[in-house]
């Protein structure tokens, strides 16, 4: 069944993402800006800092996560809910 396979792939992606956020250390400042918006304008885009924020939030460093990006705890919750829906 295609939907079961798709749910398995999505669960794998969500799980690997959460594992990455948990294991990857969040640097205080970005070493490499991979944001095309920033490259073009030198202005931070609305999502700048979200990866560092997710890395901090996955480790329970909530203040640091909010400092990196105010919505990072909500994005982390979305990843957890996505994984739960795919598994359940």
Contact map, one row per residue, 1 for C-alpha under 8 A:
1111100000000000000000000000000000000000000000000000000000000000000000000000000000000000
1111110000000000000000000000000000000000000000000000000000000000000000000000000000000000
1111111000000000000000000000000000000000000000000000000000000000000000000000000000000000
1111111100000000000000000000000000000000000000000000000000000000000000000000000000000000
1111111110000000000000000000000000000000000000000000000000000000000000000000000000000000
0111111111000000000000000000000000000000000000000000000000000000000000000000000000000000
0011111111100000000000000000000000000000000000000000000000000000000000000000000000000110
0001111111110000000000000000000000000000000000000000000000000000000000000000000000000110
0000111111111000000000000000000000000000000000000000000000000000000000000000000000000000
0000011111111100000000000000000000000000000000000000000000000000000000000000000000100100
0000001111111110000000000000000000000000000000000000000000000000000000000000000001100110
0000000111111111000000000000000000000000000000000000000000000000000000000000000000000000
0000000011111111100000000000000000000000000000000000000000000000000000000000000000000000
0000000001111111110000000000000000000000000000000000000000000000000000000000001101100000
0000000000111111111000000000000000000000000000000000000000000000000000000000000000100000
0000000000011111111100000000000000000000000000000000000000000000000000000000000000000000
0000000000001111111110000000000000000000000000000000000000000000000000000000000000000000
0000000000000111111111000000000000000000000000000000000001000000000000000000001100000000
0000000000000011111111100000000000000000000000000000000000000000000000000000000000000000
0000000000000001111111110000000000000000000000000000001000000000000000000000000000000000
0000000000000000111111110000000000000000000000000010011101000000000000000000000000000000
0000000000000000011111111000000000000000000000000000001101100000000000000000000000000000
0000000000000000001111111000000000000000000000000000001000000000000000000000000000000000
0000000000000000000111111100000000000000000000000000001000000000000000000000000000000000
0000000000000000000001111110000000000000000000000000001100000000000000000000000000000000
0000000000000000000000011111000000000000000000000001101100000000000000000000000000000000
0000000000000000000000001111111000000000000000000001000000000000000000000000000000000000
0000000000000000000000000111110000000000000000000000000000000000000000000000000000000000
0000000000000000000000000011111000000000000000000000000000000000000000000000000000000000
0000000000000000000000000011111110000000000000000000000000000000000000000000000000000000
0000000000000000000000000010111110000000000000000000000000000000000000000000000000000000
0000000000000000000000000000011111000000000000000000000000000000000000000000000000000000
0000000000000000000000000000011111100110000000000000000000000000000000000000000000000000
0000000000000000000000000000000111110000000000000000000000000000000000000000000000000000
0000000000000000000000000000000011111110000010010000000000000000000000000000000000000000
0000000000000000000000000000000001111111000000000000000000000000000000000000000000000000
0000000000000000000000000000000000111111111110000000000000000000000000000000000000000000
0000000000000000000000000000000010111111111110000000000000000000000000000000000000000000
0000000000000000000000000000000010111111110000000000000000000000000000000000000000000000
0000000000000000000000000000000000011111110000000000000000000000000000000000000000000000
0000000000000000000000000000000000001111111000000000000000000000000000000000000000000000
0000000000000000000000000000000000001111111100000000000000000000000000000000000000000000
0000000000000000000000000000000000001100111110000000000000000000000000000000000000000000
0000000000000000000000000000000000001100011111110000000000000000000000000000000000000000
0000000000000000000000000000000000101100001111110000000000000000000000000000000000000000
0000000000000000000000000000000000000000000111110000000000000000000000000000000000000000
0000000000000000000000000000000000000000000111111100000000000000000010000000000000000000
0000000000000000000000000000000000100000000111111110000000000000000010000000000000000000
0000000000000000000000000000000000000000000000111111100000000000000110000000000000000000
0000000000000000000000000000000000000000000000111111110000000000000110110000000000000000
0000000000000000000010000000000000000000000000011111111000000000000000000000000000000000
0000000000000000000000000110000000000000000000001111111100000000100100000000000000000000
0000000000000000000000000100000000000000000000001111111110000001111110011000000000000000
0000000000000000000010000000000000000000000000000111111111000000100000011011000000000000
0000000000000000000111111100000000000000000000000011111111100000100000000000000000000000
0000000000000000000011001100000000000000000000000001111111111101100000000000000000000000
0000000000000000000000000000000000000000000000000000111111111101100000011001000000000000
0000000000000000010011000000000000000000000000000000011111111000000000000001000000000000
0000000000000000000001000000000000000000000000000000001111111000000000000000000000000000
0000000000000000000000000000000000000000000000000000000111111100000000000000000000000000
0000000000000000000000000000000000000000000000000000000111111111100000000000000000000000
0000000000000000000000000000000000000000000000000000000110011111110000001000000000000000
0000000000000000000000000000000000000000000000000000000000001111111000000000000000000000
0000000000000000000000000000000000000000000000000000100110001111111100000000000000000000
0000000000000000000000000000000000000000000000000001111110001111111111011000000000000000
0000000000000000000000000000000000000000000000000000100000000111111111111000000000000000
0000000000000000000000000000000000000000000000000000100000000011111111000000000000000000
0000000000000000000000000000000000000000000000001101100000000001111111010000000000000000
0000000000000000000000000000000000000000000000111100100000000000111111110000000000000000
0000000000000000000000000000000000000000000000000000000000000000111111111000000000000000
0000000000000000000000000000000000000000000000000100000000000000010011111110000000000000
0000000000000000000000000000000000000000000000000100110010000000110111111111000000000000
0000000000000000000000000000000000000000000000000000110010000100110001111111100000000000
0000000000000000000000000000000000000000000000000000000000000000000000111111110000000000
0000000000000000000000000000000000000000000000000000010000000000000000111111111000000000
0000000000000000000000000000000000000000000000000000010011000000000000011111111100000000
0000000000000000000000000000000000000000000000000000000000000000000000001111111110000000
0000000000000000000000000000000000000000000000000000000000000000000000000111111111000000
0000000000000100010000000000000000000000000000000000000000000000000000000011111111100000
0000000000000100010000000000000000000000000000000000000000000000000000000001111111110000
0000000000000000000000000000000000000000000000000000000000000000000000000000111111111000
0000000000100100000000000000000000000000000000000000000000000000000000000000011111111100
0000000001100110000000000000000000000000000000000000000000000000000000000000001111111110
0000000000000000000000000000000000000000000000000000000000000000000000000000000111111111
0000000000000000000000000000000000000000000000000000000000000000000000000000000011111111
0000001101100000000000000000000000000000000000000000000000000000000000000000000001111111
0000001100100000000000000000000000000000000000000000000000000000000000000000000000111111
0000000000000000000000000000000000000000000000000000000000000000000000000000000000011111
